Amino acid sequence: MHHVEVFILVAGAVLVTAACRRRGWPAPLVVVGAAIGVSFLPFIPRFEVDSELLLEFVLPPLLYSAALSSSYRDFRASLNSITRLGVGLVLVSALAVAAVFWWLEPAAPFAVALVLGAVVAPPDAVAASAVGRRLGLPRRVMTLLSGESLINDATSLTLYKVALAGVATGAWALGDGLATFGIAVVVGVAVGLGLGWVVHRVRTHLDDPVVASAIGLMTPFAAYWAAEELLGSGVLAVVTAGLYLGHTSPRAGYATRLYEGPLWSTLDIILESFTFALIGLQLPWVVRDVIESDQGLAHGIVLSVAVLATAVLIRPLYVFSTAKFDHLRMRGSHRPEHDSLSARESAVVSWAGMRGVVTLAAAAAIPATIDGEPFTDRATIQLAAYTVAIGTLLLQGLTLPWVITRLKVGSGSEIADDAAQEAAMRVATADAVQRVLEDQRPEWTAIMGEERAEKAISRLSTIWRGRAAAAAVMLDPENADDHLPDDMDAAESVHGLGPAGRPATGQLPGVEEASRAQRLRRDIVAAQRGVLMERRDAGELDETVMRRMLRELDLEDESLSSSWVERIEG
């Protein structure tokens, strides 16, 4: 594919995505549909992309970005459920698809059928997550879907490699497959943790957010290539590094977090748009390959529809038949007992099985020949894989919003719980501010005298508690009495005060006083950030609430760095 054609493809896909975001439509589905329509135009060339490009340059950043934004605590708490789908369901789906293919194509070796099973087994949560966020799915459902998508690619790609080896050798050994999988998991996780630790140590000592963000951009590729070179799972290495760095990001510089968020969101849109557009554009050419082969289009269509039906039906059967394992809890987990999926939520999960980038990349990567011999039924296998990818995107993707709405699955209670948590944190951070002010007492006493220092500390303490109480009452009005300070005048004293808790008298402070006030505000922000991390690590604060409040503090830090005092001191 020429670089100009790639640019035109990406630009067109991004424009369609932009229009979808503006109107609230599911972008992946519309991009695929538009690409299928465009592919029938006579002047559209065949877009052939090296499968290694998709596996090594598109997949790692997408997985890394998803892992960065995931909650390690939620992931760990739901690990049994995530493993049930990300490993167990992938293996069952692959075997079921392989069995159907082998039944309809008995002349093909079972290893060839297993290649197809591995290709179509892993769902892609991009489309499902977009719909879920828009319709407000409960956090435990979103955690399960995103967690599944983070590890199912590793399972399917490892199985894919084992199946290809079986095609090449003419034999497939279960023991060898399990050994390969075990090595891939251990090496992949080890590489991801090691690289994540190194990157975290580096970025905590950097005060340049641009350089830190550049290192972050290189991290998923380094993790993937290093793990693959050591016979490990590159996917697991990327996911592990992303989860580790996402969990430890509050200890990095605030500017790095503010830089990386928009950066990864932008990159996600470009890569996802490109991938889904490529899926739609390649379908007619895959059909032509089947026609030109000796396998027959009619037989290929029948086989593809059977594989699609198997892939769609096996998911709900597996989800509901293994639902009892969702009640298991890991030792030391903070997951509440009532946090298991309900029957309605399980129904939503069972219908969120859309395929995506891994299916496309693995199908394109099937070699044309092995040991000089043509790969058996390659064109038919690719047609079946594309049928599953496009069929699930259009069938399940278009109906998933209706399923969610019809089953009345929502996150209304979580919104109230988040508000209550945030209200409690506002009050808790006010206590941290009080401790910071008390630490200033010796210095202020030396400068202003004991009486004036006491008065200043008392007034600032009253201001901060009043501000925290006012925010807490607005967030959680049902428990207002629990958030109000004992002195009701404290909340009223907020009026007429500047943002730093200084009287808005209209008098301009001197540089020295302003600098001292700025250092105080930085200490206050650091103390509040410490409370958030402490409560998060103790399991008392949800990751989503922490990150929302952490962004406020990061913006406060940013405003301090951009102030006139900072420019004078610099």
N, C-alpha and C positions, 0 to 999 in steps of 0.2 A: 504494500500500500504506500502510495506516495505521500510525503509529509504534508503537501497542500490538501490532499484529500482527507487526511486525518484531521487537519485543522478545520476544514469545512464541516466534517462530521461532528466534531466536538462543539463547534460554534452553533450549529443547528440544534443539537441536542440540548445545549445550555439554554438557548432561546425558548425551546418548548418547555423546559423545566421552569424557567422564569415565569412563563405564562401560567403554568399549573400552580406554582406557589402563590401567584397573585390571586387566583380564583379558588384556591383551596382544593385543587384536584390532586389525586395521587400521581405524582410525576412519573415514577417508573412505568406504570401501566400505560399512560398516555404516550410516553416516549417510545415504548415498544410498538404500540399501535400505529403511531405516526411513521416509524421506521419501516414497518411492514408495508404500509401504503406507498411510501417513497420508493421502496425497493422494486416495485413493479414498473417504474418509469424506465423507458427504454435506454436513456442516456446515463443511468446510474451504473457505475462500474462495480465489479466484485471487490468487496472489502475483505482482504485476507490479512489477518494479523497473526504474527508469530505467537503461538500459545505461551511460550516462555515470557513474552512481554506481559501477558495478562497475569500469569502466575507470579512473576518476580517483580513487576513494577506497578501493577494495579491492585492486586489482592493485598499485599502487605500494608500499604498506607490505609486502605479501607478498614482492615481488621484492627490496626493500631489505633486509629481514630475512635473506633467503636469501643475498644478496650479502655482508652483514656477516659472516656465519658461514662464508663460503667462504674458501679460501686463494687469495690472489692469485698466489702462486708456482705452486701446482698448476694454477690456471686458465691461467696463461701457458704453463706447460710443456705442457699438453694442448690448447692453443688450436687446433691444426690438427684434432684429433679433435672438439673441441667445435664448431668452425665447420663441419666436415663434416656434423654432425647438426643443429646449430642453424640453419644456413642452407641447406646443400645438401639435406638430407632434407626440410625444410619445403617448399622449392620443388618438389622431385620429388613429394612427397605431394600437394601442392595441384594440380599439373598432372595427376597420375594420377586423383585424385578428380574433377577437372573433366572429364577425358576420359570417364570412366565415366558421369557425370551427363549429359553432352552426348550420349553414345551412346544412353542410355535416354530422353532428353528432347530430341530433335533440334530441336524448334521453339524452344527457348530459346536466346538469344544465348550465345556462349562466355564473355562477361564475367560473365554471371549464374552460369554453372557455376564460373567461377574464384572468385567470391565464396564459394561453398560450400567450394571447395578450401582457400581461405585460412582459413576459419572452423574447419575440422576438422583442419588440418595440425599445429598445435603441441601436443605432449604436455605434460602437467603432472606434474612430478616429485614432487609432494607425497606422493601415495600410494606411489609407487615408493621414494622415499627413506625413508618410514616403515618399509616392509617391509625395505628393505636394511639400515637401521640395526639393526633387531631381529634379523635373521638374520646380521649381520656380513659384508656384502659388502666386498670389497677397496676400499681408498681410491681407487684409480684408476678403479674403476667408479662409485663415488659421485661423484667429481669430474666424470666425464663426464656423468652424468645431471643433476647439479645445474647444471653449466655449460651444458649444452644448454638446460635450462629457463630459464636467465637470458637467453639471446639469441634463442631461437626465437620468443618472443612478439613481439619487435621485427620479425623477418622477416615473420611472418604478418600482423601488423597493418598493416605498410607495404604488403604485397601486397593486403591487404583494401581499403585506401584506393585503390590503383591500380585494382583491379577495380571498385569502386563508381563511380569516375570514368569507367571504360569503359562501365558501364551507363548512366550519365547522358548521355554524349556519343555513344554508339553506336559508338565506335571505341576500340581499345586499341593503343597503340604501345609496342613493346619499349624503344625509346630513352627515351621519357618515363618509363617505369617504372624503368629503371636509374638515370636521373638523380634521380628522386624517392628511390629507395633510397639512393643515394650521399649525397645531401644529408642525409637522415635519420640516417645513420650518423655522418657527420662532425660535424654540429651536436649530435646527442645525446651523443656521447662528449665533445665540447668542453665542453658545458654541465655534464655530470656531473663532469668533472675540475675545472672552475673552481669549481663550488659545493662540491665535496668539499674542495678546498684552502682555501677560505674558512672552511668549518665547522671544519676541523681547526685552523686558526690560532686561531679563536675559542675552541674548547674547551680548547686548551692553555694559554690565559690565564685560564680560569675555574676558580675553586676551589669552585664551587657545583654539585654533581652533579645537583641537581634541574633547574636552568636548563639545564645541558648536555644532559640527557636530553630536556627539552622541545624544544630546538633539534634534537636527533636525530629526534624524532617529526615535526617539520615538514619535515625535509630531503627525504624522498621525494616529497612533494607539490610542494614548490618545484621540484625537479629535473624532475618530469614536466610540470608546467604551463609552466615556462620553455622547455623544449625544444619542446613542442608549439606554443607561441606563435611560436617561431622556425622552424617547419616541420621540426623535427628529430624524432627518435624519443624520446618520453618514457620508454619502457621502457629504452632504452640509457642514457639520462641517469641514471635511477635505479640501474641496475646498476653503471654506472661509478662513481658517487658511493659506492655501498655497498662495492664492492671497494676503493676508495681509502681510505675511512674505516676499514674493517675491517683493512686492512693497516697503517695508521698508528695504530690504537687503542692499542697498547702505549705510545705516547708521550704519550697523554692521561692524565688523572688516574685513579688506581685506583678511586676512588669512582664515576666515570662508568661504568666497565666493570661494576662490581658492580650498579649501578642498571639499566643498559640490558639486560643479559642476561635477567632475569626479565620485564622490561617487554615486550620484543619477543616472548618465548615466549608470554606471555599474550595479546598482540594477535594472534599467529599462530593460536592455537587458536580465538579468537572469529571471525576472518575466514574461516578455512578451514571451520569448522563451518557458518557461515552460507552460504557458497558451495555446498558440497556438498549441504546440505539444500535449497537453492533449486533445484538441478538436478533432484533427485528430485520436488519438489513441482510443478514446471512441466510435466512430461512429459504428464500426462493432458490438460491444457489445450491443449498444442500439438497433440495428437491430435485434439481437438475442432475446432481451427481448420482442420485438414486436411479433416475430415469436412464442415465447413460451406463449404469452398471448392469450386470446380468441378474440382479436380484429381483427386479420388478417393482414398479411403483405401487401397484395395488397391494402386494404382499407387504411392502414397507409401511404403507398407511395403516393396514390392519394391525401389524405388529406395534407400530407407534401408538395407536389408540389404546391397545391392550396394556402397553407399558404405562401410558399416562393414567389409565384407570387404576392400575395397580398402585402407582405412586400416590395417587390421591386417596384411595381407600385404605391403604395400609396404615396411614398416619392416625386417623381416628380410632381404628381398631387397636393399635398399639397404645395410644394415649390412655384410653379408657381401661384397657385390660391391665395396665401397669400402674393405674392411679394410686393404688394402696402404698406404693413406695414413696409417694409424695409426702406421706405423714412421717417419714423417718427424719430424725434430727441429728446433725453432727454434734459430737461432744464439744461443749464450749460455745455452741452457736447461740446467738442472741435472737434467733428467729422465734417469734411467738407461736404458741401451739395452734392458734386459729388461722395461721397464715397459709395453710394449704389451699390449693385451687379448689373452687367449687365446681360442681358439674357444669354449670354454664361457662365458667372460665376455661375449663378443660375443653369444652366444645369449641370455643374461640381458638385456643391453642391448636387443636386438631385440624382446624381449617386454615391455619396460617402456614401453609407449606409451599409457598412460592419459591421457585428455583431462580438462580441468578448467575453471578460471575464465575463461580467454581465449575458449575455444569458447562457453561460456555467454554471456559478455558480447557477443561479436561477433555471435552468432546473434540475440540480443535487439535489437541495434543496427541490424539490417537495416531500412531505412526501408520504411514501408508504400507510399509513393508516391515517384516520382522525376519531377520536372517535371510534376506533376499526373497522371501515369499510374501505375496500380498496378504494384508491383514484381513482375516475372514469377516465378511459382512460389514466392513468399515462404514460404507455409505449409509447402510440401513441403521447402524448403531447411531451415527451422527444425526440422522433424521429423527430417530426416536428421542434422542437427547434434546434436540431443539424443540420437538413437539411437547415434551414434558416441561421445558423451561417456559415456552410461550404459553402453553395451555394452562399451566398453573398460575402464571402471572395474570392472564386474562380471566380465567374461570374463578379462581379463589380470590385474586386481587380485587376484581370488580364486585364480588358478592360479600367479601369480608366486612365492609362497613354495614351492610344490611344485616349480617349475622350478629354483629356486635350490638347494633341498635335493637334488633328483634329480641335478643336474649337479655337486653337491659343490663349489660355488663359495663360498669362505670367505676370511677374513682372518687365519688362524692365524699365518702367517709375519709379517704386519705387526705383530701383537701382540708377538711376540718382538723384532722390530726396534725397536718403540717403547720397549719396556722397556730394551733395550740403549742406545738414544739417551738416555733419561732418566737411566740410571745414569751415563753419561759426562758428562751435564750437571751431575749432582750433584757430581761431582768437580771439574768446571771452575768451577762457582760457588764451591766452597770455595777455589779459587785466588784468585778475585776478592775473597772475604772476607779472605784473607791480605793483599791489597794495601790494603784499607780499614784493617785493623789497623795496618799499617806507616805509613799516613798519619797515624794517631793518635799515633805515637811521640813527636814533639816536644811535643805538648800534655800527654801523660801523664807525660813525663819532667819537665816543669816542675812538675807537680802532685805526683807521687809520688816523684820521684827516678829515676835511670837504672836502678838494680838492680830496683826494684819494677815499673817500667814494662816492663822486659824480661821479667820473670817473668809479668806479667799478659798481655802480648801472646803470649808463648809458650804459656801455658795456654789462652787463648781460641782460638788457632790450632789447638792440638791437639784441643780440643773440637769445633770446626767440622769439621775434617778427619775426625774420628772419626764424627761424625753423618753426614756425606756418604758416608763409606765404608760405614757400616752400611746406609744406604738403598740405595746402589748394589749392595751384595751381595744384599740382599733382592730387588731388581728384576731383577738379572742374575746369578744364582748360578753359571751356567756359566763366567763370566769373572771370578770373584771375585778371583783373584790380581791382575788388572789394576786393580782398584778399591781394594784394601786399601792403607793407608799403609805406609811402610817400618817405622814403629814400631808394632807390633801393640798396644802398650799404649794407643795413641791411641783406638782404638775402645772399649776397656774403660773409658777415663776418662769416657765419656759418663754412666755411671751415677752417680747422686747429684748431678746438676747440674740447675739450673733451666733454663727454656726460653730464657733469654737468654744462657746460657753462664756464669751466675754460680753459685758454690757454694751449694747448698741448705742453708744453715746454720741457717735459721729466723730470722735476724736481719733486721729490716726496714731497708731502706736509707733514707737521708735523701732529701729532695726533690731536692737538687742532684745527688746521685749517681744517683738514679733518672732524672732528666732527662738526664744525660749518657749513661746506658746506653740510654735511649730514642732519643736522637739517633744513637747508634752503630748501633742496630738498623735505623733508617731508612736510614742510609748503606749498611748491609749489604744490605738489601732492594733499594735502588736499584742497587747494583753487580751483584747477581744478575740483576735485570731487564735490565740493560744487556748482560750476557753472553748471555742468551737471545735478545735482539733481534739482537745481532751474529752469533750462530751461525745464526739463522733467515735473515737477509739474505745470509749467505755460502753458503746452501744446505746447511749441515751439520746442521740441525735441522728436523724436520718441523713444520709449522704446528700440527698437532693436539697434539703433545707440548709445544710451546712454550706453547700456550694453557692446557693443563692445569697446567703448572708456574707459569705467570703468575697463574693464579687463586689458587694457594697464597700467592704473594707479595702479591697484592691483599688477601687475607684477613688476612695478617700486618699489612699497613699499616692495615687497618680496625681490628684489635685494638689497635694502638698509638694510634689516634685516639680509641678509646673507653676508654683507661686512665685511672686516677685521676690520673696525672701530667699528662696532657693537660688534664683538668678544672681542676687547680690552676693550671697555667700560663695557661690561658685566662681 
